[in-house]
Amino acid sequence: MYRIVRKLLWLMVFLMGGGLVLPAQERNLGYYISAAAQNSPLLNDYNNQKLANLIDSLRIQASMKPQVTGNSTNNYAPSFSGWGYDGAVTNGANFSQLITVSKNFTRKDYLANQYEAIRLLNESLTVSGKVSAQDLLKSVTAQYITAYGNWQQLSFNTDMLGLLQKEEQLLKNLTEKGVYRQTDYLSFLVTIQQQQILISQARLQYQNDFATLNYLAGITDTVTVSLQAPDINLTVVPDAENTIFYQQYRVDSLKLRNSDALIDYTYKPRINAYADGGYLSAFPSDFYKNFGVSVGLNIVVPIYDGKQRKMQHDKISISERTRQGYRDFFKKQFSQQVAQLTQQLRNTQNLIDQLNNQIRYTETLVEANRKLLETGDARMADYILAIGNYLNAKNLIRQNTTNKLQIINQINYWNKN
């Protein structure tokens, strides 16, 4: 009976451990951050929008140059025995083949306002791009930390399994010699089986987290590889006004100020001059003499529009108050968030220090029981309990170390300027 149970337990261990492959290739955090930045369609969209805005700036320059157009109008209205359109209106026929040259005379300050609007729009896109890049960096780093934590768990449990399997052979020999009971040996095999189950769970979790990491970085790869330790250091967080997140409020203020000035520019007099030349005729008998030229000047002076100008200024004022409200709320949230994360980091580090002290005792206890096992003096229940406590302590250290890295990642998110 003992041999049958032993074979069944080892068969289960073999079947559950058959899929465990430790990849030789390694990747680091920088690899995934670089891939995510290159593959992000949003960051590429921001760059393309800025290029498109530069074209708009060139179009403004082009619109200030003389504009040349060709116009051809041909109309014939016949009449029969007094029936037809009134000739005093139609002249019977109208033929016009003209080339027109026109030019708008725009104030330099109005042009400067338009150029500034485009510049501020590009600056806003730059800020949005940096914030999006920071969001992407945070999410990829957070997922990398999670995957790396599970990789560490998988590696530790695998190493621990190897040590237990070595001791299993020693315990088997002692059992055969009658030093330990068969039930003690089977209890130890169950411990090995539980360790293998932990490995299977850790491997499955790592594969899922690794696939999610590839998804976030835009990497189409189904091969699971190992991860290097993330190189993450805590950086000093600047004041809220010196972060990239605050810059958007500053740019929005300038954009509102520019829009407010543009309202006044639209109420300035506008002048347009034109000249044309070509053929214009009602097709009389001497139609061949109707070649000529003409010049003109259009002047538009706004006088009254029902106080719409003031209404537009009032809308800008409302938008400015809204912007200030969002800005002030961000500053409060920023300070509270940084303070809360700093406290969490301090508490987590204190807990890690306590766990490191505990792990030294559990390691000593496991080692002492291991030596007693070799001499046949160890109680199997005590040894298995010591192993369980050691595994739990190591798992808690891993979890809190992962939490510590996640907190540092969240703090570093706010340091972009």
C-alpha positions as a printed NumPy array, in Angstrom:
array([[  0.   ,   0.   ,   0.   ],
       [  2.821,   2.355,   0.894],
       [  4.515,   1.848,  -2.481],
       [  1.291,   2.393,  -4.42 ],
       [  0.543,   5.687,  -2.631],
       [  4.116,   6.844,  -3.112],
       [  3.984,   6.146,  -6.866],
       [  0.653,   7.958,  -7.229],
       [  1.975,  11.022,  -5.426],
       [  5.094,  11.17 ,  -7.583],
       [  2.984,  10.701, -10.732],
       [  0.877,  13.728,  -9.773],
       [  4.034,  15.735,  -9.103],
       [  5.438,  14.758, -12.5  ],
       [  2.245,  15.583, -14.404],
       [  1.834,  18.995, -12.768],
       [  5.496,  19.895, -13.188],
       [  5.858,  18.722, -16.769],
       [  5.015,  22.119, -18.226],
       [  7.606,  24.053, -16.24 ],
       [ 10.259,  25.511, -18.522],
       [ 12.65 ,  28.191, -17.312],
       [ 13.352,  30.544, -20.221],
       [ 16.973,  31.445, -20.889],
       [ 16.236,  34.784, -22.551],
       [ 15.679,  37.858, -20.369],
       [ 14.079,  41.229, -20.991],
       [ 14.235,  44.388, -18.923],
       [ 11.857,  47.232, -18.177],
       [ 13.497,  49.561, -20.71 ],
       [ 12.677,  47.137, -23.522],
       [  8.95 ,  47.296, -22.794],
       [  8.872,  51.052, -22.238],
       [ 10.62 ,  51.643, -25.558],
       [  8.301,  49.243, -27.384],
       [  5.208,  50.836, -25.841],
       [  6.316,  54.337, -26.893],
       [  7.054,  53.223, -30.451],
       [  3.827,  51.267, -30.852],
       [  1.483,  53.801, -29.245],
       [ -0.957,  55.183, -31.856],
       [ -1.947,  57.983, -29.463],
       [  1.583,  59.41 , -29.223],
       [  1.911,  59.136, -32.987],
       [ -1.42 ,  60.944, -33.346],
       [ -0.17 ,  63.887, -31.28 ],
       [  2.931,  64.21 , -33.475],
       [  0.844,  64.117, -36.657],
       [ -1.526,  66.761, -35.307],
       [  1.428,  69.089, -34.672],
       [  2.667,  68.552, -38.217],
       [ -0.818,  69.336, -39.532],
       [ -0.889,  72.563, -37.493],
       [  2.401,  73.653, -39.045],
       [  0.729,  73.301, -42.437],
       [ -2.074,  75.574, -41.214],
       [  0.568,  78.156, -40.329],
       [  1.92 ,  77.981, -43.879],
       [ -1.615,  78.359, -45.225],
       [ -2.02 ,  81.605, -43.294],
       [  1.163,  82.916, -44.902],
       [ -0.087,  81.838, -48.328],
       [ -3.454,  83.541, -47.807],
       [ -1.706,  86.895, -47.318],
       [ -0.223,  86.752, -50.811],
       [ -2.169,  87.954, -53.892],
       [ -4.802,  85.427, -54.915],
       [ -5.352,  84.833, -58.638],
       [ -8.568,  83.298, -59.952],
       [-10.061,  82.732, -63.397],
       [-13.802,  83.2  , -63.982],
       [-15.871,  82.362, -67.035],
       [-19.575,  83.305, -67.237],
       [-21.555,  82.739, -70.433],
       [-25.282,  83.441, -70.716],
       [-27.556,  83.746, -73.76 ],
       [-31.303,  84.575, -73.466],
       [-32.993,  84.578, -76.897],
       [-36.412,  86.123, -77.594],
       [-38.872,  85.267, -80.406],
       [-41.518,  87.693, -81.641],
       [-41.428,  89.598, -78.351],
       [-41.489,  86.413, -76.222],
       [-38.61 ,  85.783, -73.806],
       [-36.712,  87.351, -70.909],
       [-36.75 ,  91.126, -70.659],
       [-33.78 ,  92.322, -72.623],
       [-33.278,  95.262, -70.209],
       [-32.428,  92.689, -67.579],
       [-30.515,  90.06 , -69.551],
       [-29.015,  92.292, -72.266],
       [-29.786,  89.336, -74.482],
       [-26.455,  87.755, -73.717],
       [-23.594,  88.082, -71.283],
       [-20.111,  86.743, -71.845],
       [-17.4  ,  87.189, -69.265],
       [-13.846,  85.75 , -69.357],
       [-11.879,  87.383, -66.514],
       [ -8.706,  86.885, -64.517],
       [ -8.966,  88.461, -61.047],
       [ -6.155,  89.331, -58.665],
       [ -7.167,  90.116, -55.055],
       [ -5.346,  90.791, -51.82 ],
       [ -6.476,  91.112, -48.222],
       [ -4.788,  93.813, -46.165],
       [ -4.632,  92.329, -42.681],
       [ -3.189,  93.962, -39.594],
       [  0.103,  92.506, -38.4  ],
       [ -1.195,  92.096, -34.867],
       [ -4.105,  90.039, -36.216],
       [ -1.679,  87.758, -38.06 ],
       [  0.452,  87.49 , -34.934],
       [ -2.669,  86.434, -33.017],
       [ -3.377,  83.656, -35.514],
       [  0.212,  82.415, -35.417],
       [  0.113,  82.468, -31.619],
       [ -3.094,  80.423, -31.648],
       [ -1.363,  77.726, -33.704],
       [  1.736,  77.841, -31.505],
       [ -0.358,  77.428, -28.356],
       [ -2.281,  74.593, -29.958],
       [  0.985,  72.793, -30.687],
       [  2.211,  73.494, -27.161],
       [ -1.005,  72.034, -25.793],
       [ -0.498,  68.932, -27.943],
       [  3.075,  68.663, -26.667],
       [  1.865,  68.77 , -23.066],
       [ -0.892,  66.249, -23.775],
       [  1.652,  64.007, -25.464],
       [  3.956,  64.15 , -22.444],
       [  1.085,  63.374, -20.069],
       [ -0.003,  60.456, -22.258],
       [  3.587,  59.197, -22.376],
       [  3.726,  59.443, -18.59 ],
       [  0.458,  57.509, -18.307],
       [  1.819,  54.853, -20.635],
       [  5.078,  54.668, -18.672],
       [  3.169,  54.238, -15.422],
       [  0.861,  51.488, -16.719],
       [  3.643,  49.513, -18.428],
       [  5.919,  49.823, -15.388],
       [  3.114,  48.753, -13.039],
       [  2.39 ,  45.67 , -15.146],
       [  6.107,  44.874, -15.416],
       [  6.433,  45.027, -11.611],
       [  3.437,  42.719, -11.224],
       [  4.807,  40.221, -13.743],
       [  8.293,  40.385, -12.246],
       [  6.895,  39.747,  -8.758],
       [  5.163,  36.615, -10.017],
       [  8.345,  35.576, -11.819],
       [ 10.23 ,  35.875,  -8.532],
       [  7.575,  33.772,  -6.841],
       [  7.839,  31.139,  -9.561],
       [ 11.635,  31.058,  -9.346],
       [ 11.665,  30.82 ,  -5.547],
       [  9.103,  28.031,  -5.427],
       [ 11.018,  26.151,  -8.107],
       [ 14.28 ,  26.431,  -6.18 ],
       [ 12.494,  25.379,  -3.   ],
       [ 11.082,  22.336,  -4.781],
       [ 14.567,  21.31 ,  -5.83 ],
       [ 15.772,  21.408,  -2.212],
       [ 12.789,  19.399,  -1.007],
       [ 13.317,  16.787,  -3.684],
       [ 16.932,  16.335,  -2.567],
       [ 15.822,  15.862,   1.02 ],
       [ 13.149,  13.419,  -0.109],
       [ 15.826,  10.935,  -1.147],
       [ 17.496,  11.22 ,   2.256],
       [ 14.182,  10.776,   4.04 ],
       [ 13.367,   7.77 ,   1.862],
       [ 16.59 ,   6.047,   2.884],
       [ 15.97 ,   6.791,   6.565],
       [ 12.412,   5.49 ,   6.252],
       [ 13.591,   2.268,   4.682],
       [ 16.006,   1.859,   7.61 ],
       [ 13.162,   2.32 ,  10.052],
       [ 14.35 ,   5.678,  11.427],
       [ 11.112,   7.406,  10.282],
       [  7.648,   6.003,   9.846],
       [  6.099,   5.626,   6.416],
       [  3.413,   8.143,   7.393],
       [  6.166,  10.707,   8.028],
       [  7.572,  10.056,   4.58 ],
       [  4.147,  10.341,   2.95 ],
       [  3.492,  13.61 ,   4.801],
       [  6.726,  14.964,   3.352],
       [  5.672,  13.848,  -0.146],
       [  2.398,  15.729,   0.337],
       [  4.448,  18.832,   1.208],
       [  6.361,  18.399,  -2.047],
       [  3.088,  18.023,  -3.907],
       [  1.736,  21.226,  -2.349],
       [  4.92 ,  22.977,  -3.414],
       [  4.379,  21.762,  -6.963],
       [  0.825,  23.101,  -6.9  ],
       [  2.2  ,  26.499,  -5.848],
       [  4.579,  26.354,  -8.811],
       [  1.728,  25.547, -11.209],
       [ -0.326,  28.454,  -9.861],
       [  2.634,  30.836, -10.01 ],
       [  3.49 ,  29.743, -13.541],
       [ -0.08 ,  30.27 , -14.76 ],
       [ -0.281,  33.692, -13.108],
       [  3.077,  34.719, -14.565],
       [  2.045,  33.666, -18.065],
       [ -1.152,  35.735, -17.784],
       [  0.651,  38.796, -16.434],
       [  3.398,  38.442, -19.03 ],
       [  0.811,  38.312, -21.832],
       [ -0.841,  41.461, -20.427],
       [  2.554,  43.195, -20.372],
       [  3.079,  42.37 , -24.052],
       [ -0.429,  43.622, -24.805],
       [  0.202,  46.988, -23.141],
       [  3.516,  47.396, -24.961],
       [  2.012,  46.45 , -28.327],
       [  4.237,  43.366, -28.666],
       [  2.818,  40.389, -30.571],
       [  4.784,  37.548, -29.045],
       [  3.489,  34.386, -27.377],
       [  6.877,  33.198, -26.094],
       [  7.223,  33.594, -22.319],
       [ 10.647,  34.784, -21.159],
       [ 12.092,  35.744, -17.816],
       [ 12.252,  39.346, -16.596],
       [ 15.134,  41.244, -15.076],
       [ 14.734,  43.142, -11.834],
       [ 13.128,  46.547, -12.584],
       [ 15.559,  49.43 , -12.221],
       [ 13.272,  51.843, -10.355],
       [ 14.545,  54.53 ,  -8.02 ],
       [ 12.518,  57.032,  -6.053],
       [ 12.866,  60.541,  -7.492],
       [ 12.17 ,  63.891,  -5.885],
       [  8.702,  65.174,  -6.729],
       [  8.629,  68.901,  -7.622],
       [  5.956,  71.367,  -6.616],
       [  2.639,  71.064,  -8.433],
       [  3.348,  74.199, -10.498],
       [  6.537,  72.635, -11.877],
       [  4.979,  69.4  , -13.139],
       [  3.911,  68.666, -16.694],
       [  0.338,  68.164, -15.469],
       [  0.152,  71.783, -14.311],
       [  1.485,  73.08 , -17.64 ],
       [ -1.805,  72.275, -19.329],
       [ -3.594,  74.807, -17.115],
       [ -0.987,  77.433, -17.997],
       [ -1.369,  76.754, -21.745],
       [ -5.17 ,  76.839, -21.444],
       [ -4.912,  80.261, -19.811],
       [ -2.835,  81.582, -22.695],
       [ -5.238,  80.068, -25.223],
       [ -8.209,  81.792, -23.582],
       [ -6.335,  85.084, -23.531],
       [ -5.5  ,  84.689, -27.202],
       [ -9.112,  83.854, -28.069],
       [-10.262,  86.92 , -26.142],
       [ -7.934,  89.137, -28.192],
       [ -9.111,  87.52 , -31.425],
       [-12.679,  88.669, -30.701],
       [-11.53 ,  92.299, -30.772],
       [ -9.539,  91.779, -33.971],
       [-12.616,  90.508, -35.804],
       [-14.284,  93.878, -35.164],
       [-11.527,  95.877, -36.831],
       [-12.11 ,  97.31 , -40.367],
       [-11.198,  94.89 , -43.15 ],
       [ -9.85 ,  95.959, -46.528],
       [ -9.683,  93.922, -49.716],
       [ -8.315,  95.219, -53.022],
       [ -8.783,  93.543, -56.378],
       [ -8.072,  94.021, -60.083],
       [ -9.324,  92.031, -63.045],
       [ -8.842,  91.972, -66.78 ],
       [-10.32 ,  90.085, -69.681],
       [-13.404,  90.07 , -71.835],
       [-16.847,  91.277, -70.698],
       [-19.632,  91.763, -73.252],
       [-23.368,  91.647, -73.837],
       [-22.487,  90.583, -77.393],
       [-23.434,  93.765, -79.34 ],
       [-22.407,  94.315, -82.934],
       [-18.991,  95.671, -81.873],
       [-18.402,  92.955, -79.269],
       [-14.783,  92.598, -80.3  ],
       [-14.043,  95.935, -78.612],
       [-15.113,  94.703, -75.108],
       [-11.68 ,  93.748, -73.753],
       [-10.673,  95.757, -70.686],
       [ -9.596,  95.95 , -67.063],
       [-11.046,  97.135, -63.743],
       [ -9.888,  97.762, -60.176],
       [-11.791,  97.875, -56.896],
       [-11.526,  98.27 , -53.148],
       [-13.796,  96.649, -50.539],
       [-13.939,  98.086, -47.02 ],
       [-15.947,  96.402, -44.252],
       [-16.498,  98.321, -40.996],
       [-18.5  ,  96.547, -38.229],
       [-20.926,  98.992, -36.622],
       [-23.476,  97.144, -34.516],
       [-24.202,  93.429, -34.006],
       [-26.572,  93.366, -31.045],
       [-23.781,  93.336, -28.396],
       [-22.482,  89.953, -29.576],
       [-18.939,  91.14 , -28.975],
       [-19.569,  91.5  , -25.227],
       [-21.336,  88.144, -25.147],
       [-18.281,  86.427, -26.612],
       [-16.016,  88.112, -24.055],
       [-18.353,  86.927, -21.284],
       [-18.08 ,  83.338, -22.529],
       [-14.288,  83.574, -22.337],
       [-14.551,  84.874, -18.764],
       [-16.721,  81.909, -17.768],
       [-14.232,  79.498, -19.337],
       [-11.411,  81.162, -17.4  ],
       [-13.232,  80.712, -14.092],
       [-13.783,  77.046, -14.958],
       [-10.071,  76.653, -15.734],
       [ -9.103,  78.195, -12.407],
       [-11.441,  75.818, -10.577],
       [ -9.859,  72.762, -12.192],
       [ -6.364,  74.153, -11.544],
       [ -6.982,  74.734,  -7.84 ],
       [ -8.568,  71.315,  -7.427],
       [ -5.553,  69.683,  -9.105],
       [ -3.136,  71.402,  -6.715],
       [ -5.066,  70.106,  -3.711],
       [ -5.254,  66.59 ,  -5.123],
       [ -1.567,  66.644,  -6.016],
       [ -0.429,  67.494,  -2.512],
       [ -2.773,  64.959,  -0.912],
       [ -1.782,  62.191,  -3.328],
       [  1.97 ,  62.67 ,  -2.883],
       [  1.651,  62.825,   0.91 ],
       [ -0.482,  59.672,   1.003],
       [  1.882,  57.723,  -1.249],
       [  4.909,  58.834,   0.775],
       [  3.266,  57.569,   3.965],
       [  2.382,  54.257,   2.306],
       [  5.975,  53.846,   1.138],
       [  7.32 ,  54.463,   4.639],
       [  4.895,  51.986,   6.214],
       [  5.62 ,  49.342,   3.596],
       [  9.362,  49.673,   4.126],
       [  8.891,  49.26 ,   7.888],
       [  6.89 ,  46.1  ,   7.285],
       [  9.568,  44.731,   4.956],
       [ 12.198,  45.337,   7.634],
       [ 10.085,  43.413,  10.163],
       [  9.612,  40.532,   7.721],
       [ 13.351,  40.387,   7.025],
       [ 13.961,  39.968,  10.756],
       [ 11.36 ,  37.224,  10.881],
       [ 12.808,  35.419,   7.855],
       [ 16.159,  35.09 ,   9.575],
       [ 14.513,  33.189,  12.42 ],
       [ 12.499,  30.964,  10.09 ],
       [ 15.585,  30.193,   8.006],
       [ 17.476,  29.231,  11.164],
       [ 14.594,  27.023,  12.272],
       [ 14.381,  25.277,   8.877],
       [ 18.139,  24.72 ,   8.816],
       [ 18.113,  23.296,  12.342],
       [ 15.304,  20.878,  11.464],
       [ 17.135,  19.915,   8.28 ],
       [ 20.209,  18.891,  10.31 ],
       [ 18.02 ,  16.974,  12.736],
       [ 16.44 ,  15.244,   9.767],
       [ 19.831,  13.957,   8.652],
       [ 20.42 ,  12.396,  12.075],
       [ 16.878,  11.095,  12.37 ],
       [ 16.041,  13.319,  15.346],
       [ 13.593,  15.716,  13.647],
       [  9.845,  15.565,  14.238],
       [  8.263,  15.604,  10.773],
       [  5.339,  17.77 ,  11.892],
       [  7.741,  20.42 ,  13.223],
       [  9.853,  20.314,  10.08 ],
       [  6.841,  20.708,   7.761],
       [  5.507,  23.547,   9.931],
       [  8.885,  25.308,   9.766],
       [  8.92 ,  24.962,   5.982],
       [  5.384,  26.397,   5.781],
       [  6.296,  29.377,   7.946],
       [  9.382,  30.003,   5.84 ],
       [  7.383,  29.92 ,   2.598],
       [  4.744,  32.275,   4.023],
       [  7.379,  34.737,   5.228],
       [  9.138,  34.734,   1.853],
       [  5.831,  35.222,   0.072],
       [  4.95 ,  38.184,   2.308],
       [  8.343,  39.777,   1.616],
       [  7.805,  39.339,  -2.113],
       [  4.31 ,  40.83 ,  -1.958],
       [  5.415,  43.847,   0.056],
       [  8.514,  44.373,  -2.097],
       [  6.229,  44.396,  -5.126],
       [  3.918,  46.863,  -3.345],
       [  6.906,  49.053,  -2.553],
       [  7.938,  49.185,  -6.212],
       [  4.353,  49.957,  -7.229],
       [  4.209,  52.864,  -4.765],
       [  7.531,  54.228,  -6.053],
       [  6.156,  53.969,  -9.582],
       [  3.08 ,  55.973,  -8.563],
       [  5.209,  58.642,  -6.86 ],
       [  7.55 ,  58.901,  -9.85 ],
       [  4.495,  59.41 , -12.075],
       [  4.078,  62.911, -10.626],
       [  7.683,  64.044, -11.134],
       [  7.47 ,  64.759, -14.89 ],
       [  8.277,  68.384, -15.694]])
